[in-house]
Amino acid sequence: MLKKLSARNQIKGKIVEVHKGQTTAHVRIEIGAGVVITSSITNEAVDDLGLKVGDEAWAVIKASDVMVGK
């Protein structure tokens, strides 16, 4: 469970992939119905959080702008 955060968009899911590059990792979180959110974070953050496939995790989205395309 997350501690309180100011970000309103907190989406619970399950980690389906962690792919580490040289310095940055891509963490894929399935949030339901096959929908996946991908986050780019440092390898150090992956290690500090102990992230691994199958873990429950939260995608926390904080942005000042939301872009829409069609």
PyMOL Python script that loads the backbone (N, CA, C, O; Angstrom):
from pymol import cmd

cmd.read_pdbstr("""\
ATOM      1  N   MET A   1       0.834  -1.182   0.000  1.00  0.00           N
ATOM      2  CA  MET A   1       0.000   0.000   0.000  1.00  0.00           C
ATOM      3  C   MET A   1       0.876   1.241   0.000  1.00  0.00           C
ATOM      4  O   MET A   1       1.884   1.304   0.705  1.00  0.00           O
ATOM      5  N   LEU A   2       0.488   2.216  -0.788  1.00  0.00           N
ATOM      6  CA  LEU A   2       1.230   3.462  -0.866  1.00  0.00           C
ATOM      7  C   LEU A   2       0.935   4.358   0.319  1.00  0.00           C
ATOM      8  O   LEU A   2      -0.163   4.345   0.875  1.00  0.00           O
ATOM      9  N   LYS A   3       1.924   5.127   0.689  1.00  0.00           N
ATOM     10  CA  LYS A   3       1.683   6.193   1.654  1.00  0.00           C
ATOM     11  C   LYS A   3       0.984   7.299   0.897  1.00  0.00           C
ATOM     12  O   LYS A   3       0.876   7.235  -0.328  1.00  0.00           O
ATOM     13  N   LYS A   4       0.513   8.299   1.589  1.00  0.00           N
ATOM     14  CA  LYS A   4      -0.209   9.383   0.930  1.00  0.00           C
ATOM     15  C   LYS A   4       0.684  10.139  -0.041  1.00  0.00           C
ATOM     16  O   LYS A   4       1.838  10.446   0.259  1.00  0.00           O
ATOM     17  N   LEU A   5       0.125  10.433  -1.215  1.00  0.00           N
ATOM     18  CA  LEU A   5       0.807  11.208  -2.240  1.00  0.00           C
ATOM     19  C   LEU A   5      -0.147  12.263  -2.762  1.00  0.00           C
ATOM     20  O   LEU A   5      -1.365  12.098  -2.686  1.00  0.00           O
ATOM     21  N   SER A   6       0.401  13.348  -3.293  1.00  0.00           N
ATOM     22  CA  SER A   6      -0.451  14.389  -3.858  1.00  0.00           C
ATOM     23  C   SER A   6      -0.992  14.005  -5.236  1.00  0.00           C
ATOM     24  O   SER A   6      -1.994  14.564  -5.684  1.00  0.00           O
ATOM     25  N   ALA A   7      -0.347  13.068  -5.902  1.00  0.00           N
ATOM     26  CA  ALA A   7      -0.796  12.652  -7.236  1.00  0.00           C
ATOM     27  C   ALA A   7      -2.161  11.986  -7.140  1.00  0.00           C
ATOM     28  O   ALA A   7      -2.374  11.099  -6.314  1.00  0.00           O
ATOM     29  N   ARG A   8      -3.074  12.418  -7.985  1.00  0.00           N
ATOM     30  CA  ARG A   8      -4.434  11.872  -7.978  1.00  0.00           C
ATOM     31  C   ARG A   8      -4.543  10.561  -8.750  1.00  0.00           C
ATOM     32  O   ARG A   8      -5.397   9.728  -8.449  1.00  0.00           O
ATOM     33  N   ASN A   9      -3.691  10.383  -9.731  1.00  0.00           N
ATOM     34  CA  ASN A   9      -3.777   9.214 -10.602  1.00  0.00           C
ATOM     35  C   ASN A   9      -2.873   8.103 -10.086  1.00  0.00           C
ATOM     36  O   ASN A   9      -1.700   8.025 -10.450  1.00  0.00           O
ATOM     37  N   GLN A  10      -3.422   7.254  -9.243  1.00  0.00           N
ATOM     38  CA  GLN A  10      -2.697   6.129  -8.669  1.00  0.00           C
ATOM     39  C   GLN A  10      -3.431   4.862  -9.097  1.00  0.00           C
ATOM     40  O   GLN A  10      -4.558   4.606  -8.672  1.00  0.00           O
ATOM     41  N   ILE A  11      -2.769   4.072  -9.947  1.00  0.00           N
ATOM     42  CA  ILE A  11      -3.421   2.923 -10.571  1.00  0.00           C
ATOM     43  C   ILE A  11      -2.710   1.648 -10.140  1.00  0.00           C
ATOM     44  O   ILE A  11      -1.518   1.471 -10.389  1.00  0.00           O
ATOM     45  N   LYS A  12      -3.457   0.767  -9.491  1.00  0.00           N
ATOM     46  CA  LYS A  12      -2.908  -0.487  -8.984  1.00  0.00           C
ATOM     47  C   LYS A  12      -2.859  -1.531 -10.094  1.00  0.00           C
ATOM     48  O   LYS A  12      -3.765  -1.620 -10.923  1.00  0.00           O
ATOM     49  N   GLY A  13      -1.789  -2.318 -10.097  1.00  0.00           N
ATOM     50  CA  GLY A  13      -1.669  -3.370 -11.087  1.00  0.00           C
ATOM     51  C   GLY A  13      -0.635  -4.394 -10.692  1.00  0.00           C
ATOM     52  O   GLY A  13      -0.204  -4.460  -9.542  1.00  0.00           O
ATOM     53  N   LYS A  14      -0.241  -5.202 -11.678  1.00  0.00           N
ATOM     54  CA  LYS A  14       0.741  -6.260 -11.446  1.00  0.00           C
ATOM     55  C   LYS A  14       1.862  -6.113 -12.470  1.00  0.00           C
ATOM     56  O   LYS A  14       1.607  -5.905 -13.657  1.00  0.00           O
ATOM     57  N   ILE A  15       3.099  -6.223 -12.004  1.00  0.00           N
ATOM     58  CA  ILE A  15       4.248  -6.116 -12.889  1.00  0.00           C
ATOM     59  C   ILE A  15       4.306  -7.352 -13.786  1.00  0.00           C
ATOM     60  O   ILE A  15       4.315  -8.488 -13.313  1.00  0.00           O
ATOM     61  N   VAL A  16       4.345  -7.092 -15.110  1.00  0.00           N
ATOM     62  CA  VAL A  16       4.408  -8.191 -16.072  1.00  0.00           C
ATOM     63  C   VAL A  16       5.766  -8.269 -16.768  1.00  0.00           C
ATOM     64  O   VAL A  16       6.086  -9.279 -17.395  1.00  0.00           O
ATOM     65  N   GLU A  17       6.569  -7.199 -16.659  1.00  0.00           N
ATOM     66  CA  GLU A  17       7.902  -7.229 -17.255  1.00  0.00           C
ATOM     67  C   GLU A  17       8.780  -6.153 -16.634  1.00  0.00           C
ATOM     68  O   GLU A  17       8.329  -5.035 -16.384  1.00  0.00           O
ATOM     69  N   VAL A  18      10.038  -6.503 -16.387  1.00  0.00           N
ATOM     70  CA  VAL A  18      11.067  -5.542 -15.978  1.00  0.00           C
ATOM     71  C   VAL A  18      12.238  -5.768 -16.920  1.00  0.00           C
ATOM     72  O   VAL A  18      12.859  -6.831 -16.906  1.00  0.00           O
ATOM     73  N   HIS A  19      12.537  -4.768 -17.736  1.00  0.00           N
ATOM     74  CA  HIS A  19      13.634  -4.894 -18.694  1.00  0.00           C
ATOM     75  C   HIS A  19      14.666  -3.810 -18.396  1.00  0.00           C
ATOM     76  O   HIS A  19      14.420  -2.624 -18.615  1.00  0.00           O
ATOM     77  N   LYS A  20      15.822  -4.233 -17.894  1.00  0.00           N
ATOM     78  CA  LYS A  20      16.882  -3.281 -17.568  1.00  0.00           C
ATOM     79  C   LYS A  20      17.770  -3.029 -18.772  1.00  0.00           C
ATOM     80  O   LYS A  20      18.171  -3.961 -19.470  1.00  0.00           O
ATOM     81  N   GLY A  21      18.074  -1.749 -19.009  1.00  0.00           N
ATOM     82  CA  GLY A  21      19.053  -1.351 -20.003  1.00  0.00           C
ATOM     83  C   GLY A  21      20.345  -1.000 -19.279  1.00  0.00           C
ATOM     84  O   GLY A  21      20.584  -1.471 -18.167  1.00  0.00           O
ATOM     85  N   GLN A  22      21.176  -0.175 -19.903  1.00  0.00           N
ATOM     86  CA  GLN A  22      22.438   0.196 -19.270  1.00  0.00           C
ATOM     87  C   GLN A  22      22.225   1.023 -18.008  1.00  0.00           C
ATOM     88  O   GLN A  22      22.885   0.796 -16.994  1.00  0.00           O
ATOM     89  N   THR A  23      21.304   1.981 -18.071  1.00  0.00           N
ATOM     90  CA  THR A  23      21.046   2.832 -16.906  1.00  0.00           C
ATOM     91  C   THR A  23      19.565   2.927 -16.556  1.00  0.00           C
ATOM     92  O   THR A  23      19.204   3.229 -15.419  1.00  0.00           O
ATOM     93  N   THR A  24      18.713   2.666 -17.547  1.00  0.00           N
ATOM     94  CA  THR A  24      17.273   2.840 -17.379  1.00  0.00           C
ATOM     95  C   THR A  24      16.543   1.527 -17.591  1.00  0.00           C
ATOM     96  O   THR A  24      16.923   0.718 -18.437  1.00  0.00           O
ATOM     97  N   ALA A  25      15.495   1.329 -16.817  1.00  0.00           N
ATOM     98  CA  ALA A  25      14.670   0.130 -16.942  1.00  0.00           C
ATOM     99  C   ALA A  25      13.272   0.508 -17.415  1.00  0.00           C
ATOM    100  O   ALA A  25      12.781   1.598 -17.123  1.00  0.00           O
ATOM    101  N   HIS A  26      12.642  -0.398 -18.146  1.00  0.00           N
ATOM    102  CA  HIS A  26      11.231  -0.255 -18.501  1.00  0.00           C
ATOM    103  C   HIS A  26      10.458  -1.259 -17.662  1.00  0.00           C
ATOM    104  O   HIS A  26      10.716  -2.462 -17.710  1.00  0.00           O
ATOM    105  N   VAL A  27       9.513  -0.749 -16.898  1.00  0.00           N
ATOM    106  CA  VAL A  27       8.681  -1.582 -16.040  1.00  0.00           C
ATOM    107  C   VAL A  27       7.272  -1.541 -16.602  1.00  0.00           C
ATOM    108  O   VAL A  27       6.674  -0.471 -16.724  1.00  0.00           O
ATOM    109  N   ARG A  28       6.741  -2.713 -16.946  1.00  0.00           N
ATOM    110  CA  ARG A  28       5.391  -2.806 -17.507  1.00  0.00           C
ATOM    111  C   ARG A  28       4.441  -3.320 -16.435  1.00  0.00           C
ATOM    112  O   ARG A  28       4.670  -4.368 -15.831  1.00  0.00           O
ATOM    113  N   ILE A  29       3.362  -2.558 -16.206  1.00  0.00           N
ATOM    114  CA  ILE A  29       2.374  -2.887 -15.179  1.00  0.00           C
ATOM    115  C   ILE A  29       1.026  -3.092 -15.851  1.00  0.00           C
ATOM    116  O   ILE A  29       0.494  -2.173 -16.475  1.00  0.00           O
ATOM    117  N   GLU A  30       0.466  -4.302 -15.727  1.00  0.00           N
ATOM    118  CA  GLU A  30      -0.875  -4.562 -16.253  1.00  0.00           C
ATOM    119  C   GLU A  30      -1.884  -4.076 -15.229  1.00  0.00           C
ATOM    120  O   GLU A  30      -1.839  -4.464 -14.062  1.00  0.00           O
ATOM    121  N   ILE A  31      -2.804  -3.216 -15.683  1.00  0.00           N
ATOM    122  CA  ILE A  31      -3.768  -2.606 -14.759  1.00  0.00           C
ATOM    123  C   ILE A  31      -5.167  -3.194 -14.902  1.00  0.00           C
ATOM    124  O   ILE A  31      -6.106  -2.740 -14.247  1.00  0.00           O
ATOM    125  N   GLY A  32      -5.307  -4.205 -15.759  1.00  0.00           N
ATOM    126  CA  GLY A  32      -6.596  -4.868 -15.928  1.00  0.00           C
ATOM    127  C   GLY A  32      -7.014  -4.912 -17.383  1.00  0.00           C
ATOM    128  O   GLY A  32      -6.668  -4.032 -18.170  1.00  0.00           O
ATOM    129  N   ALA A  33      -7.761  -5.945 -17.728  1.00  0.00           N
ATOM    130  CA  ALA A  33      -8.305  -6.132 -19.077  1.00  0.00           C
ATOM    131  C   ALA A  33      -7.230  -6.063 -20.149  1.00  0.00           C
ATOM    132  O   ALA A  33      -7.496  -5.628 -21.270  1.00  0.00           O
ATOM    133  N   GLY A  34      -6.008  -6.493 -19.811  1.00  0.00           N
ATOM    134  CA  GLY A  34      -4.919  -6.506 -20.776  1.00  0.00           C
ATOM    135  C   GLY A  34      -4.273  -5.149 -21.026  1.00  0.00           C
ATOM    136  O   GLY A  34      -3.402  -5.029 -21.887  1.00  0.00           O
ATOM    137  N   VAL A  35      -4.689  -4.129 -20.285  1.00  0.00           N
ATOM    138  CA  VAL A  35      -4.132  -2.787 -20.440  1.00  0.00           C
ATOM    139  C   VAL A  35      -2.827  -2.697 -19.651  1.00  0.00           C
ATOM    140  O   VAL A  35      -2.779  -3.045 -18.471  1.00  0.00           O
ATOM    141  N   VAL A  36      -1.766  -2.224 -20.320  1.00  0.00           N
ATOM    142  CA  VAL A  36      -0.445  -2.161 -19.705  1.00  0.00           C
ATOM    143  C   VAL A  36       0.074  -0.731 -19.733  1.00  0.00           C
ATOM    144  O   VAL A  36       0.009  -0.055 -20.760  1.00  0.00           O
ATOM    145  N   ILE A  37       0.591  -0.278 -18.596  1.00  0.00           N
ATOM    146  CA  ILE A  37       1.264   1.014 -18.495  1.00  0.00           C
ATOM    147  C   ILE A  37       2.753   0.726 -18.383  1.00  0.00           C
ATOM    148  O   ILE A  37       3.170  -0.129 -17.603  1.00  0.00           O
ATOM    149  N   THR A  38       3.557   1.448 -19.173  1.00  0.00           N
ATOM    150  CA  THR A  38       4.999   1.273 -19.136  1.00  0.00           C
ATOM    151  C   THR A  38       5.647   2.508 -18.529  1.00  0.00           C
ATOM    152  O   THR A  38       5.334   3.637 -18.906  1.00  0.00           O
ATOM    153  N   SER A  39       6.549   2.283 -17.591  1.00  0.00           N
ATOM    154  CA  SER A  39       7.283   3.368 -16.955  1.00  0.00           C
ATOM    155  C   SER A  39       8.773   3.192 -17.195  1.00  0.00           C
ATOM    156  O   SER A  39       9.285   2.074 -17.145  1.00  0.00           O
ATOM    157  N   SER A  40       9.467   4.291 -17.457  1.00  0.00           N
ATOM    158  CA  SER A  40      10.922   4.283 -17.573  1.00  0.00           C
ATOM    159  C   SER A  40      11.494   4.855 -16.282  1.00  0.00           C
ATOM    160  O   SER A  40      11.274   6.023 -15.962  1.00  0.00           O
ATOM    161  N   ILE A  41      12.224   4.031 -15.545  1.00  0.00           N
ATOM    162  CA  ILE A  41      12.836   4.456 -14.294  1.00  0.00           C
ATOM    163  C   ILE A  41      14.286   3.969 -14.273  1.00  0.00           C
ATOM    164  O   ILE A  41      14.688   3.160 -15.109  1.00  0.00           O
ATOM    165  N   THR A  42      15.049   4.458 -13.330  1.00  0.00           N
ATOM    166  CA  THR A  42      16.448   4.044 -13.265  1.00  0.00           C
ATOM    167  C   THR A  42      16.561   2.599 -12.776  1.00  0.00           C
ATOM    168  O   THR A  42      15.696   2.097 -12.059  1.00  0.00           O
ATOM    169  N   ASN A  43      17.643   1.952 -13.181  1.00  0.00           N
ATOM    170  CA  ASN A  43      17.928   0.608 -12.672  1.00  0.00           C
ATOM    171  C   ASN A  43      18.062   0.632 -11.156  1.00  0.00           C
ATOM    172  O   ASN A  43      17.655  -0.310 -10.475  1.00  0.00           O
ATOM    173  N   GLU A  44      18.635   1.715 -10.630  1.00  0.00           N
ATOM    174  CA  GLU A  44      18.796   1.854  -9.184  1.00  0.00           C
ATOM    175  C   GLU A  44      17.435   1.842  -8.482  1.00  0.00           C
ATOM    176  O   GLU A  44      17.290   1.234  -7.421  1.00  0.00           O
ATOM    177  N   ALA A  45      16.437   2.512  -9.070  1.00  0.00           N
ATOM    178  CA  ALA A  45      15.089   2.525  -8.487  1.00  0.00           C
ATOM    179  C   ALA A  45      14.477   1.126  -8.496  1.00  0.00           C
ATOM    180  O   ALA A  45      13.824   0.724  -7.534  1.00  0.00           O
ATOM    181  N   VAL A  46      14.692   0.383  -9.589  1.00  0.00           N
ATOM    182  CA  VAL A  46      14.195  -1.001  -9.663  1.00  0.00           C
ATOM    183  C   VAL A  46      14.787  -1.819  -8.517  1.00  0.00           C
ATOM    184  O   VAL A  46      14.075  -2.551  -7.830  1.00  0.00           O
ATOM    185  N   ASP A  47      16.099  -1.684  -8.321  1.00  0.00           N
ATOM    186  CA  ASP A  47      16.770  -2.435  -7.257  1.00  0.00           C
ATOM    187  C   ASP A  47      16.317  -1.989  -5.872  1.00  0.00           C
ATOM    188  O   ASP A  47      16.053  -2.823  -5.005  1.00  0.00           O
ATOM    189  N   ASP A  48      16.226  -0.671  -5.660  1.00  0.00           N
ATOM    190  CA  ASP A  48      15.815  -0.137  -4.352  1.00  0.00           C
ATOM    191  C   ASP A  48      14.410  -0.601  -3.974  1.00  0.00           C
ATOM    192  O   ASP A  48      14.141  -0.905  -2.812  1.00  0.00           O
ATOM    193  N   LEU A  49      13.515  -0.653  -4.965  1.00  0.00           N
ATOM    194  CA  LEU A  49      12.137  -1.071  -4.711  1.00  0.00           C
ATOM    195  C   LEU A  49      11.974  -2.589  -4.736  1.00  0.00           C
ATOM    196  O   LEU A  49      10.942  -3.113  -4.317  1.00  0.00           O
ATOM    197  N   GLY A  50      12.993  -3.293  -5.229  1.00  0.00           N
ATOM    198  CA  GLY A  50      12.920  -4.750  -5.315  1.00  0.00           C
ATOM    199  C   GLY A  50      11.858  -5.211  -6.292  1.00  0.00           C
ATOM    200  O   GLY A  50      11.184  -6.211  -6.043  1.00  0.00           O
ATOM    201  N   LEU A  51      11.696  -4.502  -7.396  1.00  0.00           N
ATOM    202  CA  LEU A  51      10.639  -4.812  -8.355  1.00  0.00           C
ATOM    203  C   LEU A  51      10.949  -6.086  -9.125  1.00  0.00           C
ATOM    204  O   LEU A  51      12.067  -6.296  -9.596  1.00  0.00           O
ATOM    205  N   LYS A  52       9.923  -6.935  -9.241  1.00  0.00           N
ATOM    206  CA  LYS A  52      10.075  -8.160 -10.028  1.00  0.00           C
ATOM    207  C   LYS A  52       8.724  -8.567 -10.601  1.00  0.00           C
ATOM    208  O   LYS A  52       7.674  -8.172 -10.092  1.00  0.00           O
ATOM    209  N   VAL A  53       8.767  -9.352 -11.653  1.00  0.00           N
ATOM    210  CA  VAL A  53       7.544  -9.816 -12.306  1.00  0.00           C
ATOM    211  C   VAL A  53       6.663 -10.541 -11.295  1.00  0.00           C
ATOM    212  O   VAL A  53       7.135 -11.365 -10.511  1.00  0.00           O
ATOM    213  N   GLY A  54       5.369 -10.216 -11.333  1.00  0.00           N
ATOM    214  CA  GLY A  54       4.394 -10.823 -10.430  1.00  0.00           C
ATOM    215  C   GLY A  54       4.073  -9.963  -9.222  1.00  0.00           C
ATOM    216  O   GLY A  54       3.071 -10.193  -8.546  1.00  0.00           O
ATOM    217  N   ASP A  55       4.920  -8.963  -8.941  1.00  0.00           N
ATOM    218  CA  ASP A  55       4.673  -8.077  -7.799  1.00  0.00           C
ATOM    219  C   ASP A  55       3.472  -7.179  -8.052  1.00  0.00           C
ATOM    220  O   ASP A  55       3.229  -6.762  -9.185  1.00  0.00           O
ATOM    221  N   GLU A  56       2.723  -6.881  -7.000  1.00  0.00           N
ATOM    222  CA  GLU A  56       1.711  -5.840  -7.052  1.00  0.00           C
ATOM    223  C   GLU A  56       2.458  -4.511  -7.008  1.00  0.00           C
ATOM    224  O   GLU A  56       3.409  -4.352  -6.242  1.00  0.00           O
ATOM    225  N   ALA A  57       2.028  -3.565  -7.827  1.00  0.00           N
ATOM    226  CA  ALA A  57       2.682  -2.262  -7.871  1.00  0.00           C
ATOM    227  C   ALA A  57       1.657  -1.189  -8.239  1.00  0.00           C
ATOM    228  O   ALA A  57       0.542  -1.489  -8.666  1.00  0.00           O
ATOM    229  N   TRP A  58       2.055   0.039  -8.064  1.00  0.00           N
ATOM    230  CA  TRP A  58       1.203   1.179  -8.381  1.00  0.00           C
ATOM    231  C   TRP A  58       1.866   2.028  -9.450  1.00  0.00           C
ATOM    232  O   TRP A  58       3.046   2.359  -9.340  1.00  0.00           O
ATOM    233  N   ALA A  59       1.118   2.380 -10.476  1.00  0.00           N
ATOM    234  CA  ALA A  59       1.558   3.385 -11.438  1.00  0.00           C
ATOM    235  C   ALA A  59       1.024   4.710 -10.911  1.00  0.00           C
ATOM    236  O   ALA A  59      -0.187   4.887 -10.783  1.00  0.00           O
ATOM    237  N   VAL A  60       1.907   5.623 -10.610  1.00  0.00           N
ATOM    238  CA  VAL A  60       1.521   6.933 -10.088  1.00  0.00           C
ATOM    239  C   VAL A  60       1.848   7.958 -11.158  1.00  0.00           C
ATOM    240  O   VAL A  60       3.003   8.126 -11.547  1.00  0.00           O
ATOM    241  N   ILE A  61       0.816   8.636 -11.624  1.00  0.00           N
ATOM    242  CA  ILE A  61       0.967   9.561 -12.742  1.00  0.00           C
ATOM    243  C   ILE A  61       0.709  10.970 -12.257  1.00  0.00           C
ATOM    244  O   ILE A  61      -0.381  11.279 -11.775  1.00  0.00           O
ATOM    245  N   LYS A  62       1.711  11.827 -12.384  1.00  0.00           N
ATOM    246  CA  LYS A  62       1.591  13.226 -11.991  1.00  0.00           C
ATOM    247  C   LYS A  62       2.073  14.048 -13.167  1.00  0.00           C
ATOM    248  O   LYS A  62       3.252  14.003 -13.520  1.00  0.00           O
ATOM    249  N   ALA A  63       1.178  14.791 -13.771  1.00  0.00           N
ATOM    250  CA  ALA A  63       1.557  15.588 -14.925  1.00  0.00           C
ATOM    251  C   ALA A  63       0.784  16.902 -14.920  1.00  0.00           C
ATOM    252  O   ALA A  63      -0.370  16.962 -14.497  1.00  0.00           O
ATOM    253  N   SER A  64       1.434  17.930 -15.390  1.00  0.00           N
ATOM    254  CA  SER A  64       0.749  19.223 -15.469  1.00  0.00           C
ATOM    255  C   SER A  64      -0.023  19.349 -16.773  1.00  0.00           C
ATOM    256  O   SER A  64      -0.919  20.185 -16.886  1.00  0.00           O
ATOM    257  N   ASP A  65       0.318  18.522 -17.760  1.00  0.00           N
ATOM    258  CA  ASP A  65      -0.358  18.550 -19.055  1.00  0.00           C
ATOM    259  C   ASP A  65      -0.811  17.154 -19.447  1.00  0.00           C
ATOM    260  O   ASP A  65      -0.111  16.173 -19.196  1.00  0.00           O
ATOM    261  N   VAL A  66      -1.966  17.067 -20.053  1.00  0.00           N
ATOM    262  CA  VAL A  66      -2.449  15.821 -20.623  1.00  0.00           C
ATOM    263  C   VAL A  66      -2.704  16.084 -22.088  1.00  0.00           C
ATOM    264  O   VAL A  66      -3.515  16.943 -22.435  1.00  0.00           O
ATOM    265  N   MET A  67      -2.018  15.353 -22.953  1.00  0.00           N
ATOM    266  CA  MET A  67      -2.177  15.534 -24.389  1.00  0.00           C
ATOM    267  C   MET A  67      -3.151  14.492 -24.926  1.00  0.00           C
ATOM    268  O   MET A  67      -3.169  13.350 -24.467  1.00  0.00           O
ATOM    269  N   VAL A  68      -3.954  14.894 -25.897  1.00  0.00           N
ATOM    270  CA  VAL A  68      -4.906  13.994 -26.517  1.00  0.00           C
ATOM    271  C   VAL A  68      -4.658  14.005 -28.014  1.00  0.00           C
ATOM    272  O   VAL A  68      -4.482  15.066 -28.612  1.00  0.00           O
ATOM    273  N   GLY A  69      -4.646  12.827 -28.621  1.00  0.00           N
ATOM    274  CA  GLY A  69      -4.470  12.735 -30.062  1.00  0.00           C
ATOM    275  C   GLY A  69      -5.553  11.884 -30.683  1.00  0.00           C
ATOM    276  O   GLY A  69      -6.209  11.092 -30.006  1.00  0.00           O
ATOM    277  N   LYS A  70      -5.733  12.054 -31.976  1.00  0.00           N
ATOM    278  CA  LYS A  70      -6.745  11.257 -32.664  1.00  0.00           C
ATOM    279  C   LYS A  70      -6.256  10.922 -34.038  1.00  0.00           C
ATOM    280  O   LYS A  70      -6.957  10.251 -34.796  1.00  0.00           O
TER     281      LYS A  70
END
""", "prot")
cmd.dss("prot")
cmd.show_as("cartoon", "prot")
cmd.util.cbc("prot")
cmd.orient("prot")
